[in-house]
Amino acid sequence: MRKNKYTYTKSLLARGEVGQLKKKIVSVVAGVTVLVGVFGAGVYASPHLQEIRAYLNSELKIRVNGQIQQLNDSSGHNVLPITYNGTTYLPVRAVSDVLNINVHYDQAAKEVVLGERLEGVALVEERIHQTQLRTTDPAHTTYGGRNYGEVIYSPAGTNVFTTFYEPRGKYQKIYIQVAALDKDIESVEISDHEEKLVLKRHGLITPQDGLVTIEADITGTQTLVVRVNKDRSGGYFIPLTTSYYK
């Protein structure tokens, strides 16, 4: 039996797969309900709105990680899912609040923006050659009480030190965040893979430092190598959603 959009979304919520939900949520909740219910009366002037007949679904419950959640708007008022043509739509701001994901409506671009509002392009949007440490598992993507959705996670005991990124000459800067887990990180090196040239070397990072942002000039670089020099008894954490190119 073919699953509809809502069935798939509910499954992701139940498993807590926030990283996947962030990629799918706009298509699941897109439409008149989201923009009107979430971002205010100003959108009524849009010539792209189409009037429909839908139904508020008061029977439906939303369960996240085993707990029933109440969906509220930005004023704290209860909001309900809407059923239209056999598909149920969830209000994006209410779902984002439940999952602790930032949400913003960009009026100029006509975009619903989930997650961090970066000045550039998140690393997750470009090719990354690292499958062993790359994960969307909430058990490993959460740091400091916040879920970053998709990360490079190297626990203690792992002897994998390098990750390859492909900016493909499109960007001038990289801003990469790194946190030390359990033990100090001796240094982090960002290198041009083709030129065998170290572009930036950042010194000691301790677990008490939290997430440290390292900036490097990568103009013209096709492939980057990020090497984290650490003791095997320590680990490291690199969020791919808040580290970015510019």
Phi and psi in degrees as a GROMACS rama.xvg file:
@    title "Ramachandran Plot"
@    xaxis  label "Phi"
@    yaxis  label "Psi"
@TYPE xy
-73.7155  131.058  ARG-2
-81.4917  137.562  LYS-3
-83.7321  177.439  ASN-4
-60.2045  -40.4243  LYS-5
-67.8252  -41.0625  TYR-6
-56.6062  -42.4087  THR-7
-65.4496  -42.8245  TYR-8
-63.3932  -42.9205  THR-9
-62.275  -37.8204  LYS-10
-63.2446  -42.0922  SER-11
-64.6925  -41.3839  LEU-12
-60.2498  -44.2337  LEU-13
-63.4912  -34.24  ALA-14
-88.004  -7.0858  ARG-15
71.573  24.5875  GLY-16
-84.4105  78.3042  GLU-17
-65.5629  -38.2746  VAL-18
-58.4158  -46.6274  GLY-19
-67.4802  -38.3852  GLN-20
-63.5697  -37.8693  LEU-21
-60.9838  -31.9079  LYS-22
-79.4501  -26.2541  LYS-23
-104.593  -16.6891  LYS-24
-65.6494  -33.7325  ILE-25
-62.4628  -42.5889  VAL-26
-70.2806  -27.1066  SER-27
-75.4722  -41.0869  VAL-28
-108.555  8.06824  VAL-29
-65.7144  149.62  ALA-30
135.897  -172.955  GLY-31
-60.6236  -41.6137  VAL-32
-56.4482  -45.5984  THR-33
-64.4514  -52.1151  VAL-34
-70.4555  -38.4986  LEU-35
-74.0153  -47.361  VAL-36
-72.1398  -25.0333  GLY-37
-103.267  -38.3751  VAL-38
-113.434  10.1921  PHE-39
97.5485  175.185  GLY-40
-73.1556  -15.3705  ALA-41
-60.1728  -26.1999  GLY-42
-75.3892  -8.91424  VAL-43
-61.9493  -24.6294  TYR-44
-75.556  -9.66579  ALA-45
-67.2204  131.934  SER-46
-75.1977  -6.5802  PRO-47
-91.4241  -4.27186  HIS-48
-75.7067  138.563  LEU-49
-119.771  127.311  GLN-50
-71.7721  133.403  GLU-51
-133.74  169.274  ILE-52
-114.937  115.799  ARG-53
-130.64  177.871  ALA-54
-131.537  133.209  TYR-55
-71.6043  131.127  LEU-56
-107.171  90.3757  ASN-57
-79.4726  -11.7588  SER-58
-79.9353  -29.1923  GLU-59
-72.3332  134.778  LEU-60
-113.69  148.544  LYS-61
-110.746  120.299  ILE-62
-113.85  125.488  ARG-63
-122.356  120.561  VAL-64
51.2225  41.6223  ASN-65
89.1909  -7.60935  GLY-66
-114.437  134.633  GLN-67
-68.8264  130.67  ILE-68
-114.844  141.358  GLN-69
-90.3612  128.733  GLN-70
-91.1613  127.273  LEU-71
-128.922  154.646  ASN-72
-85.3332  -174.865  ASP-73
-65.9608  -17.101  SER-74
-95.0306  1.08012  SER-75
88.4665  6.13575  GLY-76
-85.3607  144.836  HIS-77
-62.9198  133.008  ASN-78
-123.992  151.235  VAL-79
-114.492  151.349  LEU-80
-62.6831  158.362  PRO-81
-120.89  133.621  ILE-82
-106.788  128.084  THR-83
-142.287  122.672  TYR-84
52.6  40.528  ASN-85
83.3665  -1.87949  GLY-86
-114.323  136.861  THR-87
-100.919  131.759  THR-88
-110.642  137.296  TYR-89
-105.881  142.686  LEU-90
-69.4669  125.536  PRO-91
-65.2385  -41.0723  VAL-92
-66.1471  -40.7469  ARG-93
-63.4177  -43.2754  ALA-94
-66.1639  -40.4975  VAL-95
-62.6412  -39.4006  SER-96
-63.3438  -42.6351  ASP-97
-62.0635  -39.0802  VAL-98
-90.5872  1.3127  LEU-99
59.6343  45.759  ASN-100
-115.254  130.113  ILE-101
-63.4287  143.161  ASN-102
-136.689  140.239  VAL-103
-147.333  141.053  HIS-104
-102.781  116.575  TYR-105
-88.4113  102.312  ASP-106
-63.2896  -41.0165  GLN-107
-66.6503  -43.07  ALA-108
-87.7053  -10.1286  ALA-109
56.0583  52.5369  LYS-110
-128.873  141.159  GLU-111
-91.7851  118.365  VAL-112
-106.355  118.221  VAL-113
-104.836  141.059  LEU-114
88.1135  -160.436  GLY-115
-68.1878  144.138  GLU-116
-93.6938  92.704  ARG-117
-86.0127  157.224  LEU-118
-79.4055  -17.6014  GLU-119
-128.157  -144.759  GLY-120
-112.215  123.409  VAL-121
-60.3524  144.497  ALA-122
-56.851  -31.7918  LEU-123
-63.0985  -18.4868  VAL-124
-80.9009  -14.1973  GLU-125
-113.534  168.82  GLU-126
-68.224  136.064  ARG-127
-130.478  126.317  ILE-128
-96.7742  76.5237  HIS-129
-162.662  98.5951  GLN-130
-97.2868  -23.7194  THR-131
-69.3282  -37.1309  GLN-132
-105.394  -9.47627  LEU-133
-81.0003  131.536  ARG-134
-151.271  152.794  THR-135
-117.589  11.2034  THR-136
-69.4262  118.159  ASP-137
-55.1981  -25.3304  PRO-138
-64.4001  -23.2652  ALA-139
-115.774  -13.4646  HIS-140
-92.3788  -2.83979  THR-141
-95.8239  129.165  THR-142
-142.424  130.81  TYR-143
61.5674  30.707  GLY-144
80.6712  7.92225  GLY-145
-124.218  137.1  ARG-146
-92.2601  120.687  ASN-147
-94.0544  0.314931  TYR-148
84.082  -56.7749  GLY-149
-147.213  129.246  GLU-150
-144.335  167.06  VAL-151
-96.2899  116.949  ILE-152
-122.602  116.658  TYR-153
-118.749  102.559  SER-154
-76.3783  169.087  PRO-155
-57.6602  139.442  ALA-156
97.1287  -10.0741  GLY-157
-89.6413  133.885  THR-158
-109.051  27.5303  ASN-159
-95.8371  120.986  VAL-160
-112.205  -16.6117  PHE-161
-119.843  150.203  THR-162
-134.633  138.776  THR-163
-106.916  131.419  PHE-164
-121.942  150.375  TYR-165
-120.851  86.7782  GLU-166
-73.8123  -19.2855  PRO-167
55.4224  36.7799  ARG-168
72.0299  9.78497  GLY-169
-88.2913  -12.8881  LYS-170
-128.185  160.391  TYR-171
-102.18  -27.2202  GLN-172
-134.14  153.29  LYS-173
-124.98  137.838  ILE-174
-121.864  100.838  TYR-175
-113.167  131.949  ILE-176
-97.1568  138.208  GLN-177
-138.991  136.824  VAL-178
-125.952  140.879  ALA-179
-86.9443  134.811  ALA-180
-112.143  124.601  LEU-181
74.4207  -50.5561  ASP-182
-129.81  163.504  LYS-183
-63.9219  147.617  ASP-184
-93.992  127.124  ILE-185
-68.1184  -44.5929  GLU-186
-168.033  162.613  SER-187
-126.57  127.597  VAL-188
-115.288  131.75  GLU-189
-111.67  119.549  ILE-190
-127.379  153.355  SER-191
-82.9495  114.909  ASP-192
-64.4813  -44.2933  HIS-193
-69.1854  -40.4034  GLU-194
-87.4194  -6.98608  GLU-195
52.4886  46.8155  LYS-196
-125.233  127.809  LEU-197
-77.0591  119.649  VAL-198
-90.1971  -30.0251  LEU-199
-157.398  135.963  LYS-200
-125.996  118.373  ARG-201
-105.369  134.629  HIS-202
-78.9225  -150.796  GLY-203
-52.2711  132.579  LEU-204
-126.268  123.949  ILE-205
-102.348  160.286  THR-206
-59.1007  -28.149  PRO-207
-74.0281  -16.141  GLN-208
-73.1699  -19.1092  ASP-209
70.1201  -151.5  GLY-210
-76.5435  122.985  LEU-211
-108.233  130.474  VAL-212
-95.0458  126.07  THR-213
-112.266  126.342  ILE-214
-105.972  137.462  GLU-215
-143.002  146.102  ALA-216
-82.1386  119.632  ASP-217
-121.562  24.2708  ILE-218
-52.7814  125.072  THR-219
80.5164  -4.09202  GLY-220
-75.9129  132.468  THR-221
-87.4402  -47.565  GLN-222
-131.706  131.001  THR-223
-105.353  144.279  LEU-224
-115.763  123.184  VAL-225
-108.594  115.363  VAL-226
-111.74  124.765  ARG-227
-103.716  110.345  VAL-228
-87.9433  114.345  ASN-229
-149.459  165.374  LYS-230
-76.3665  147.064  ASP-231
-62.4692  -23.7633  ARG-232
-78.9569  -3.37852  SER-233
-112.928  169.36  GLY-234
-133.355  -178.888  GLY-235
-149.316  165.062  TYR-236
-140.407  123.761  PHE-237
-126.649  107.926  ILE-238
-73.3176  131.241  PRO-239
-91.6191  -8.50815  LEU-240
-94.8644  -24.8508  THR-241
-112.166  -4.15653  THR-242
-89.5782  142.351  SER-243
-153.151  163  TYR-244
-98.7196  156.002  TYR-245
